[in-house]
Amino acid sequence: MSSGLGSSPAWVPRKRRGAELVLLSMSVVIGIAAYCAVGLGVEGRIPAGVAKLSFSLAAVAVATHLVIRKVAPYADPVLIPLVVALNGLGLAMIYRIDLSCEDYCLGGNYEPLANAQLMWTAIGLIAFATVLIVIRDHRRLQAYTFTFGLAAIVLLLLPLIPGIGQDIRGAKIWIRLGPFSFQPGEAAKICLAIFFAGYLVVKRDALALAGRRIAGIDLPRGRDLGPILVGWGISILILVAQKDLGSSLLFFGLFVVMLYIATERPGWLVVGGVLFAAGSYFGYVAFGHVRNRFDVWLHPFSDPDNNGQIINGLFGLAHGGILGRGWGLGSPELTPFSFSDFIASAFGEELGLTGIMAILVIYGLIVERGLRIALTCRDAFGKLLAAGLAVSMALQVFVVIGGVTRLIPLTGLTTPFLAQGGSSIVMNWAIIALLLRISDQTRRPAPEVSSFESDEATQVVKL
């Protein structure tokens, strides 16, 4: 409220924490209902662990709500309920696959995947709270632009170090530290988004200058192509050294989109598209694993013995149809790694096209809220960072769902918050925390100016 006599009250944005709590309650109910439906469909009874899951989901919801209420009271009220809903659905589907997967999915080395996912969710919640508590102002991250860039390079190189790097299914994207495995690329994604945002804020004016105009599009100047060529080179190195098509596509796509957002020049999208096409052709010609991915994409039924994953996934989607078979009534365990890489296929079989579309709508709302935060943010660095984090999630979902449905070649990325995977869920919780921090800073009312300071400023203007 303004303290001046006779002045109208200043508008103060609502915190909307009550609305967030109501939406969180609905999200928890969705997860518990899905868990109960799985038990009824597979075993004909409500699972014995429903009380444990109910308590865990409620604890996650209450803990996130209290942390936000305490350290980010003006943050977006919709993001966390959407994330908790996805997390609950993922836990229910992983538990469903657990029930039918003891002797098949893990080759007899059975471990309750749902319990592991619940543990990683708790760790993700700790990461979420840590980011919100430690980073009180996102603008301070800009001072460490090149530090985050260096950290991203180190993280991407870690899987190549002998002794800790692991080659899993042909891709060198994992490291092992004692009993735990970790995918450094998930953390590198956040570091790269911060680095790109900080770099493009400084270089935006130079990169926005137009060069030649071809077919109605202002292409960038030749002297400004250095940054995008470096980004393209890094993505090719990832493709060559780690044999990871998904991360290569994600990092280069993130850089190109952020470059376009920063400069508002469509020419950068054209240049990025040409470089992507050239890199794809180079990878297809030079590397057998890339060629194999394309061959499986184009002709999956030509080799049923080696292409069983994509074939079973497609049959699962067809089996689900429009409305699905129902929770626990399909056979998603027949698809290898249906709890991680192909969890979208499992949802398609049991919930049908309708369920897949509902999940995509939830992802779309998360991305929309992220872009809304970017649009309303008052500083250029926050705008680019929020947009980059939202775009990274959109690209990842597109690449994963596109690979499962054979829209594009398979890449091996995980579905955020749904698929089983520790590093993925922890880092995605950290991404949501950063978006909420930017949102809180954006929606927080400006500091009040006392009447004495206002009168003093008026006197200075008169002088």
N, C-alpha and C positions, 0 to 999 in steps of 0.2 A: 504493500500500500504506500502511496505517496504521502509524505509528511507535510507537504505544503498546504496552507490554509485555502480551502475552497477548491482545491484541485480534485480531479476525478481519480478513483482508485486505479492503480496500474494493474494490468492483466498479469496474472501469475499462472503458469501452466500447472495443470493438475498432475499429481504424482501417479495416479491410477494403480496404486499397489493393491487396492481392494479388488479391482477388476482382474489383475494378475492372479490373485489368490483363487478367485472363482474359476478362472480358466485352468489353473494348475489342478484344482480338484477334479475337473472334467477330464484332464489328461491322465491323471492317476486312475480314475475309474475305467478309462479306455484300456489302459495296460492291464489292470486286474481282470477285466472282463475277457480280454483276449487270452490271458493265461488260463482262466477257468474254462473257456471254450475249448482250448487245446486238450485239457485233461478229459473233458466230457467226450470229445471226438475220438481220442485215442484209447482211453481206458474206461470210458463210461462213467467217470466220477470226477468230482472236483479234486484237483491235485492236493496232496498233503502239504505241499510247501506254499500254498496260497497265502497263508498268514505271513510267512517270511517275505515273500515278494511284495505283499501289500505294505508291510512295514517299511521295506527298503525303498519302494517308490515314493511312499508318503514322506519318508525321511529326506530323500533327494529333493522333493518338491518344497518341503518346509525349509530345508537348509538353504537352498538357492534363494527362496523368497526372503528369508531373514537377512542373508548377506546383501542382497540388492537393497532391501529396505534400509539397511544400516549405512552402506558405503556408496550406493548409487540410486538414491530415491527417485530421481527423475528419469531413470532409464526406461526404454521401451517395454511396455507391459505384455507384449504378445510373444516375443521371441522365446522366452523360457518355457511357457506352456507348449509351444510347438515342438521344442526339442525334447521335453519330457514325454510327450505323446509318441514321438518316433522311438525314443529310447525304450519305452514300455513295450511297444509293438515288436521291436527287435528282440528284446528279452523273451517275449512269448514265442516268437518263431524259432529262436535258437533252442529254447526248451522243447518245443515240438519236435525239432530234428533230433535232439538228444534222445527222446523216447524211442526213436526208431533206428538209431545210428550206432548202437554199441559195437556191433561186429562188422560194420561195413565201412562207415565213413572214415574212421581212423585206423583201419587195418587191425582192429583188436586192441590197440593201445587206447582204451577208452578213458576220457576225462570229461567230467560234466562241463560242457561249454557254457551253459547258462550261468553256472556259478562263477566261472572265470570272467564272463562278461559283466556280472554284477560287481565283482571286485574292481574291474577296470572302470566301471561307472563311478564307483566311490572315489577312485584315484582321479578321475576326470573332474569330479566335483571339487576335490582339493585344489586341482590346477585352476579351476574356474574361480574359486574364492581367492586364491593366491594372486591371480592376475588383477582382479578387481581391487584387492586391498593394497597391493604394491604399486600398481600404476594408477595414481590418483588423477593424472592429467596426461592424456594420450599425446599431447603436443611435445612433451619431453622426449618421446621416442625419436623425434626427428633429429635430435642432436647426436644420435647413435646410428645414423643412416649407414655409414660404411662399416661399422662394427657388425650390424646385422647382415650386411652383404657378405662379410668375411665369414661370419658364423654359418650362413647358408652354404657357402662353398665347402667349409670343413665338414658340415653334416652330410653333404652329398658325397664327399670323398671317403667317409668312414667305412661304408660297406666294402670298399676296395682294399682295405688294410688287411693283410693276412693275419689270421688268428682270431679276429673278432667279426670279420665279414662273413656272411653266409650266402650260399647260392641255393635258393629255393625255387624249384620249378623253372630253372633256367635264368632267373633274374637275380642280380646281386644288389638287393635293396634292403637287406636285413643285417643287423649286427646282434651278436649274443654277448650279454654281460652276465655271467653266472647262469642262473636258471631262467633268466628273462631274455626275450627277444624284443627288439625295438626296430622300427622303421624310421630312420632319420629323415627321410624325405617328407614325412608329415610335419615335422618341426621346421624343416627348411622352407616349406610352403609359407609359413607365417613370417619367417625371417625375410624371405624374398618379397613378400607383399609390403613389409615395412621399408625395405631397401628401395623398392621401385617407387613407393609413394614419396619418400624423402628425396630421391634423385630427381624424379620428374617435377616436383615442386620447384626445384632450383633451375632445372634446364627447360622448363615448359616453354618459355618465350622463344628460345632459340629453335626448339624442335617444332614449334607451331608455324614457322615461316614456310611459305609454299614455294615450290620450285616450278617445274614445268606443269602445264595444264594439258592433260591427255584425256580425251573422251569425257570432258566435263568434270574431271577429278583433278584437284590440285595435289600433285605428288610432292613428297618432301625433297629438299635439296640433297644432292649427293653427299655433301660434306656432313650432313646430319644423320647419315645412315649407320654411323658407328655403333650407337647403343643397341639398335635392333639386330645388327649383325653379331654383336657380342652375345645377346640373348639367344639368337639362333644357334651360334656356335656352342654355347653351353648346353642347349637342349640336344644337339647332335652328339656331344661328348657323353651325355647321360645315356643316350641311346646306344652308343658304341660300347662304353665301359660297363654299364650296368644291365644292358639288354632290357631296359624298362621303357617300353613304348608309352605307357600311360603317364608316367611322371614327365617325360620329355614333352608330350603334348600339353599337359597341364601347365607346366612352367612357361613354355613359350606362348601359349594362348593367354595366360594371365598377363604377361608383359605387354603383348600386343593390345589387349583390350584396355589396360591401364594407360598405355601410351595414347590411344585414341581418346579416352576420357580426358586426359590431361591437355591435349592439344586441340581436340575437336576437329581434327583433320581426317576425313575418310581415306585419304591417300595412304596413311599408315596401315589401315586395314588391308588395302590392296597389296602393299609391299609385304605385309605379314603373310597374307594368303599365298603369294607367289613363293616366298621362302618356305612356307610350310609344305607346299606341293613339291618343291625341289627337294626338301629334306626327306619327305615320304618316299619319293622315287629313289633317292640315293640309298635310303635304308632298305628298300625292297631289293635293289640290285646288289648291294654289298653284303647284307647280313641274312643268314639263313633263318634265324628266328623271326625276323620281321616278315620275310617272305612266307614263312609257315603260317603266321597270323593272318596274312592276307589270303592265303590259299584256303585256310579253314573258314574264313569269312565268306569267300566266294563259293566254295564247294564243300560245305560241311558234311554232306552225305557220301562223299567220294571215298572216305576212309573211316568207317564206323568204329573200328577198333581204337584209333587214336583220337577221334573227335567226339568221344562219348559225352564229354561235358556239355558242349554246345548243343549236341543232338538231344540229349536228355532234357536240357533246359528248354529247348523249343517244344518238345513233346509235353513237358510240364505246363508251359504256357497255353498250349492248345487244349490240354486236358482241363484246365481251369475255365476256359471259355469266358463268358461275360460276367457271371456271378461267382464263379469258383466252386470247388468241391466242398468247401466248408473247413473250418479249423480242425486239423487232425484227421481229415478224411482223404487227403491226397497222398502222394508218394514222393515228396521232395528229397528224401534221403537217397533216392536212386541217382540223383545228380551229384557228382563229386564236388565237394566244397560248396554245397548249397547253403551252409551256414555263414559263408564269408563272401567269396567272389560272386556266387549265384543266388544270393538270398532274395534278389528281386524276382527270380524265376520261382522260388518257393512261395513267395507272396502271390505271384500270378496264378499259381496252381490252386492255392487254397482260398484266395479271396477274389480271384478272377481279374478281368480287365477293370472292373469297378474299383476293386481294392487298390490296384496299381495306380489308377488315376487319382484316387484319394490321397495316396502317399505322395504322388507327384505334386498335388495341390499344396500339401503341407510344405514340401521343399520350396515350391514356388512362393509361398507366403514368407518363408524364412529369407529367401533372396530378396523379395519385395521389401521387407522391413529393413534389410541391410541397405538397399539402394535408397530407401526413404531417409534413412539416417544420413547417407552420403549427401542427399539433396539438401537437407536442412542444416547440415553442419556449417559452422561459420568460418572455419579455417580450411585452407587449401589442402594441407597435409591430412587432416581428418577426413575430408571429402574423398581423397584418393585412397586412403587406407580402408575406409569403410566399403567403398566401391570394389576395391581389390579383393577384400575378404569375401564379400557377397558373390563376386564373379567367380572366385576360386571354387566355392561350393557349387555354384551353378554348373561350371565346367565339369567338375568331378561327377556330379549326378548324371549329366548328359553323357559323359564318356562311359560310365558304368552301365546305365540303363540301355544306352545305345549298343554296347557290346553284347549284353545279354539278349536283346531282341534282334540282333544281327543288322542293326542300322549302320554300325561301323565295326571295324575289327575289335576283337577282345584286347583289353589293355592290362587287366590285373589290378586296377584300383578298387578300393573298398567303398561301399555305400555308406555315407556318413550317418552315424548314430544307429544304423540298423544292423550292419554286418558285424560279425565277431572279429575283434581285433583291438588290442590294447592301445597301441600308439595312435591309431586312428581316432578312437573315441576320446582319448585324453586331449589330443591336439584340437579336435573340433570343439570340445568344451572351452578350450582356451580362446578359440576364434569367437565364440559367442560372447565370452567375457569382454574381449576387446570391442566388439560391436556395442555392447551395453555400456562400456565406459565412454565411448564416443557419443552415444545417445544421451547419456546422463549429462555430459558436458554441453551438449547442444541444447537440450530442453531446460537446463537449469536457468532460473531467472538471473538477470544481471544484478550485480551488487547494488543495493540501494544507495542513493546519494542524499546525504542529509541536507536540510534546508539551509544550514549555515554554509556548507560547501557550494550549494547551488547559488546562493546570493553572492558569495565571493567570486564565483566564476562569472556571474553577470556583471559585477563591477569591473572585472578585468576586461570583458568584452567592450564595455562602455568606454574604458580608457583607451 
